[in-house]
Amino acid sequence: MRTASWFVVAIVVCVAAAASAGAQTFLNKHVTITGNSIAQFQGGFQQREFPLLPSQNVVIRGENSYTCALILPLILYLVPANADVVVLIDSTNDVQNGVTIAEHMLCIEQTIQSLLGRNPALRVVVANTPPWTHWNPCTSLYRDSSVISQISMYNAAYADPVSGLQARWPSRVRVADVWTPNADQDGWAVPQYMTGPCGIHPGNAGVWSSSWQHFVDAYTGLVMAAVQGTW
């Protein structure tokens, strides 16, 4: 009985030590979410999105209405040098402004190269383009179906098995699919998941909601897997 008791104590001590080591890992990790207004709107959501990380270790900052080309010169400012994982949300305004896929892909690739040039150990999660609602509340008009085709082509370029982002940086980059869980069968967004301005934002700025939770679920798991070193 005495031997069994010591065995139980030893297991408890080992589990506690492992838990303490895991907690210490989280304390030392830093995450950044940046890009356009979809990123900027998430300010204040640090603990909602990453409850296991100290909120001061999660930086959320974006630039309203900026395209990838406008964000690129700022990227080393927007992403602190101590970041271990960064989430990039860069494509919606490019689609909206008619930026070609070739131009956008060159920009997002230069963004990743710039970040990895400063920190080769960085993990980068790139969100693809979420769907937009068919009805545009900002114009009181229905959107043209060409929007669906353009977003589809952007997302296909991100995910291409040969030339896509993860294919180019298999150990450093993951593409977060924010389109699929938010899209209806017709390719437009399910309205309840794009409740923010103009039907192209998951929710309003700084107001946590079920639609924001639904959106961020597409990449928070990837971020935490990177934090734990599983990719």
C-alpha positions in Angstrom: 0.0 0.0 0.0 2.8 2.4 0.9 4.5 1.7 -2.5 1.2 2.4 -4.3 0.8 5.7 -2.4 4.2 6.8 -3.5 3.5 5.9 -7.0 0.3 8.0 -7.0 2.2 10.9 -5.5 4.9 10.6 -8.2 2.2 10.8 -10.9 0.6 13.8 -9.4 4.0 15.6 -9.1 4.8 14.8 -12.8 1.4 16.0 -14.0 1.8 19.2 -12.0 5.3 19.8 -13.3 4.1 19.3 -16.9 1.2 21.7 -16.4 3.6 24.3 -14.9 5.9 23.9 -17.9 3.0 24.3 -20.3 1.8 27.4 -18.5 5.3 28.9 -18.6 5.4 28.2 -22.3 2.2 30.3 -22.8 3.6 33.1 -20.6 6.6 33.5 -22.9 4.7 33.5 -26.3 3.6 36.5 -28.2 0.9 36.7 -30.9 0.0 39.5 -33.3 -3.1 39.9 -35.4 -2.7 42.6 -38.1 -3.9 43.7 -41.5 -6.9 45.6 -42.6 -10.0 46.7 -40.7 -11.1 43.1 -40.0 -7.9 43.0 -37.8 -8.3 46.5 -36.4 -11.9 45.8 -35.3 -10.7 43.0 -33.1 -8.9 45.4 -30.7 -9.8 44.4 -27.1 -10.6 40.8 -28.0 -7.3 39.5 -26.7 -8.6 37.4 -23.8 -11.7 36.3 -25.8 -9.6 34.8 -28.6 -6.6 33.6 -26.6 -7.6 32.9 -23.0 -4.5 30.9 -22.3 -2.1 33.7 -23.2 -1.5 36.8 -21.1 -3.5 39.6 -22.8 -0.4 41.9 -22.8 1.3 39.3 -25.1 -1.4 39.6 -27.8 -1.1 42.6 -30.1 -4.0 43.5 -32.3 -3.6 46.4 -34.7 -4.8 47.0 -38.2 -5.4 49.8 -40.8 -8.9 50.7 -41.9 -9.4 50.5 -45.7 -5.7 49.6 -46.4 -4.8 47.2 -49.2 -1.9 44.8 -48.8 0.4 47.3 -50.7 -0.3 50.0 -48.2 0.2 47.6 -45.2 3.5 46.2 -46.6 5.7 49.2 -45.7 4.3 49.2 -42.2 4.5 45.5 -41.5 7.6 45.5 -39.3 6.0 48.2 -37.2 2.6 46.5 -37.0 4.2 43.2 -36.0 6.5 43.6 -32.9 9.9 41.9 -33.2 9.2 39.6 -30.3 6.1 38.0 -32.0 6.2 34.2 -32.2 3.0 33.9 -34.3 1.4 36.5 -36.6 -2.1 36.4 -38.2 -2.3 38.4 -41.4 -5.7 39.5 -42.7 -4.9 41.4 -45.8 -7.1 40.6 -48.8 -10.6 42.1 -48.5 -9.7 45.6 -49.6 -7.6 44.2 -52.5 -10.6 42.4 -53.8 -12.7 45.6 -53.3 -10.2 47.8 -55.1 -9.7 45.4 -58.1 -6.1 44.5 -57.3 -5.1 41.6 -59.6 -4.4 38.2 -58.1 -0.8 38.4 -59.3 -0.3 41.8 -57.7 -1.8 40.7 -54.4 0.1 37.4 -54.3 3.4 39.3 -54.8 2.5 41.6 -52.0 1.5 38.9 -49.5 4.6 37.0 -50.4 6.8 40.0 -49.8 5.0 40.6 -46.5 5.9 37.0 -45.4 9.5 37.3 -46.7 9.9 40.6 -44.7 8.7 39.1 -41.5 10.7 35.9 -41.9 13.8 37.9 -42.8 13.6 39.5 -39.4 12.7 36.4 -37.5 13.2 33.1 -39.4 11.5 31.2 -36.5 8.2 33.1 -36.8 5.0 31.2 -37.6 2.7 33.0 -40.0 -1.1 32.3 -40.3 -2.7 34.0 -43.3 -6.4 34.3 -43.4 -8.0 33.9 -46.8 -10.8 36.2 -48.0 -14.1 35.8 -46.2 -17.4 35.9 -48.1 -19.4 39.1 -48.4 -23.1 39.4 -48.0 -25.1 39.6 -51.2 -27.0 42.6 -50.0 -24.6 45.6 -49.3 -26.1 47.7 -46.5 -23.6 50.5 -47.3 -25.0 51.0 -50.8 -28.5 49.5 -50.4 -27.8 47.4 -53.5 -27.2 43.8 -54.2 -23.6 42.9 -55.1 -22.6 41.6 -58.5 -21.9 37.9 -58.6 -18.4 38.6 -60.0 -17.4 39.3 -56.4 -17.8 35.6 -55.6 -15.6 34.6 -58.5 -12.9 37.1 -57.5 -12.8 35.9 -53.9 -12.8 32.3 -55.1 -9.7 33.0 -57.3 -7.9 34.8 -54.5 -8.5 31.9 -52.1 -7.5 29.3 -54.7 -4.2 31.2 -55.2 -3.6 31.1 -51.4 -4.3 27.4 -51.2 -2.6 26.2 -54.5 -0.7 23.0 -53.7 2.2 24.0 -55.8 2.5 27.8 -55.7 0.3 28.7 -52.7 1.5 30.1 -49.4 1.8 27.0 -47.4 3.4 25.2 -50.4 6.1 27.9 -50.5 6.8 27.9 -46.7 5.6 24.5 -45.5 7.2 24.8 -42.0 6.4 28.4 -41.4 3.0 29.3 -43.0 -0.5 28.1 -42.7 -3.6 29.4 -44.5 -6.6 29.8 -42.3 -9.8 29.2 -44.2 -12.2 31.8 -42.9 -14.3 31.6 -46.1 -15.8 28.1 -45.8 -17.4 28.4 -42.4 -19.0 31.7 -43.2 -20.2 31.0 -46.8 -23.6 29.8 -47.9 -24.1 27.3 -50.7 -24.5 30.1 -53.2 -21.1 31.6 -52.3 -22.4 34.7 -50.5 -21.9 35.0 -46.8 -24.4 33.7 -44.3 -25.8 37.1 -43.1 -25.6 36.1 -39.4 -21.8 35.6 -39.7 -21.0 38.9 -41.5 -23.0 41.4 -39.3 -20.4 44.2 -39.4 -20.2 47.2 -41.7 -21.1 46.7 -45.3 -21.5 42.9 -44.8 -17.8 42.3 -45.2 -16.9 42.4 -41.5 -17.7 39.6 -39.0 -19.0 42.1 -36.5 -18.7 45.7 -35.3 -15.5 47.2 -34.0 -14.6 46.3 -30.4 -18.0 44.5 -29.8 -17.5 40.8 -29.1 -20.3 38.7 -30.6 -21.1 35.1 -31.7 -20.3 36.1 -35.3 -16.8 37.2 -34.2 -16.3 34.0 -32.3 -17.4 32.0 -35.3 -14.9 33.9 -37.5 -11.8 33.7 -35.3 -12.3 30.0 -34.6 -10.9 29.4 -38.1 -7.4 30.6 -37.0 -7.1 30.5 -33.2 -6.5 26.8 -33.2 -3.7 27.2 -35.8 -2.2 29.9 -33.6 -2.3 27.9 -30.4 -0.8 24.9 -32.3 2.1 27.1 -33.4 2.5 28.4 -29.8 2.8 24.8 -28.6 5.3 24.0 -31.3 3.2 21.4 -33.2 3.9 23.0 -36.6 
